[in-house]
Amino acid sequence: MKRYSQRKRGTLHAALTRAIEDLGGVDKVADVLERSPDWVYSAANPHRDEGKKAVLSWPQARALARAGALSIAEDMAAEAGGVFMPPLPPQA
């Protein structure tokens, strides 16, 4: 997703924009959230009316994290005053 404006860190818009990058596109995030790609694009944009009132439920945030959107876990850790340490890949 090409960013046209800066997203304020710690907002839903920023978290969704990073999740789109983590998962490889709006369509993948839409599939995980069971929403339309247009909703995802709008929710990630703080300047669209849909984005201004968008919400993400805890089960939806968890689904994004399970799908590989590590930015969601990083955001939650930062909100709690900590840091997220992703697991190391298995050693061969």
Secondary structure, DSSP 8 states (H G I E B T S, - for coil): ---SS---TTSHHHHHHHHHHHHTSHHHHHHHHTS-HHHHHHHT-TTSHHHHT----HHHHHHHHHHT-HHHHHHHHHHTTS----------
